[in-house]
């Protein structure tokens, strides 16, 4: 792969997916796109680049984007964001939405489904408090391939061992050969949809809770700011957004403010004015 080929791929990936590749990541491009070359019977990455430059092969373009997208995930990943949902966010919105009994949740980088299914299991565990509620979990990802896997809800032994207790595994999964399939009632709680975060997502409507974890780290600062501002616009006035442990809004947007009591949790900036008159909505209620 020539330097010009690499620079083209960097620009292509940033424009199509927001992925910002540093020059030292050339090895990553070569290792991940070599299988794509073999799949499309191309003799080199330069031939692949030529195919992309033609701009007429959508299948090739999608294959390149999917190959370069990181889809690392597992059930209840990092634990703290799910404790936050169970102990802080769910009680908060059960009280705040007691009249409408409606709650909308968005997992904005769902990958193969472990994050939204983890939230769905927590909701099922709290089902005694949710009678008569309409709760929607929308889960999106740029990759059609991982969404197809997520919709099936079938995972191998390694995948279910990552983050799942034996109690939850036996309660919510059934064994199919050497794999495990999540219970239909949990699968039916999640609406999986393809979505590219760097493009408009206004058609999704507004959400009370947004989980957008471990995806902004792959964007440059300007793209992070743009996405964060649009995520803020997708929140209800008292909505909350959960970011990954290595992610922040500081220096990137004024539309979101950190929750001082809960790391990784953010609310709309307008909530600070409310907090001046009464206890802030973003205060933890433990």
Rosetta blueprint (number, residue, H / E / L):
1 X L
2 X L
3 X H
4 X H
5 X H
6 X H
7 X H
8 X H
9 X H
10 X H
11 X H
12 X H
13 X H
14 X H
15 X H
16 X H
17 X H
18 X L
19 X L
20 X L
21 X L
22 X L
23 X H
24 X H
25 X H
26 X H
27 X H
28 X H
29 X H
30 X H
31 X H
32 X H
33 X H
34 X H
35 X H
36 X H
37 X H
38 X H
39 X H
40 X L
41 X L
42 X L
43 X L
44 X L
45 X H
46 X H
47 X H
48 X H
49 X H
50 X H
51 X H
52 X H
53 X H
54 X H
55 X L
56 X L
57 X L
58 X H
59 X H
60 X H
61 X H
62 X H
63 X H
64 X H
65 X H
66 X H
67 X H
68 X H
69 X L
70 X L
71 X L
72 X L
73 X L
74 X L
75 X L
76 X L
77 X L
78 X L
79 X L
80 X H
81 X H
82 X H
83 X H
84 X H
85 X H
86 X H
87 X H
88 X H
89 X H
90 X H
91 X H
92 X H
93 X H
94 X H
95 X H
96 X H
97 X L
98 X L
99 X L
100 X L
101 X L
102 X E
103 X E
104 X E
105 X E
106 X E
107 X E
108 X L
109 X L
110 X L
111 X L
112 X L
113 X L
114 X H
115 X H
116 X H
117 X H
118 X H
119 X H
120 X H
121 X H
122 X H
123 X H
124 X H
125 X H
126 X L
127 X H
128 X H
129 X H
130 X L
131 X L
132 X L
133 X L
134 X E
135 X E
136 X E
137 X E
138 X E
139 X E
140 X E
141 X E
142 X L
143 X L
144 X H
145 X H
146 X H
147 X H
148 X H
149 X H
150 X H
151 X H
152 X H
153 X L
154 X E
155 X E
156 X E
157 X H
158 X H
159 X H
160 X H
161 X H
162 X L
163 X L
164 X L
165 X L
166 X H
167 X H
168 X H
169 X H
170 X H
171 X H
172 X H
173 X E
174 X E
175 X E
176 X E
177 X L
178 X L
179 X E
180 X E
181 X E
182 X E
183 X L
184 X H
185 X H
186 X H
187 X H
188 X L
189 X L
190 X E
191 X E
192 X E
193 X E
194 X E
195 X L
196 X L
197 X L
198 X L
199 X L
200 X L
201 X L
202 X H
203 X H
204 X H
205 X L
206 X L
207 X E
208 X E
209 X E
210 X E
211 X E
212 X E
213 X L
214 X L
215 X L
216 X H
217 X H
218 X H
219 X L
220 X L
221 X H
222 X H
223 X H
224 X H
225 X H
226 X H
227 X H
228 X H
229 X H
230 X H
231 X H
232 X H
233 X H
234 X L
235 X E
236 X E
237 X E
238 X E
239 X E
240 X E
241 X E
242 X E
243 X E
244 X L
245 X L
246 X L
247 X L
248 X L
249 X L
250 X L
251 X L
252 X L
253 X L
254 X L
255 X L
256 X E
257 X E
258 X E
259 X L
260 X L
261 X L
262 X L
263 X L
264 X L
265 X E
266 X E
267 X E
268 X E
269 X L
270 X L
271 X H
272 X H
273 X H
274 X H
275 X H
276 X L
277 X L
278 X L
279 X L
280 X L
281 X L
282 X L
283 X L
284 X L
285 X L
286 X L
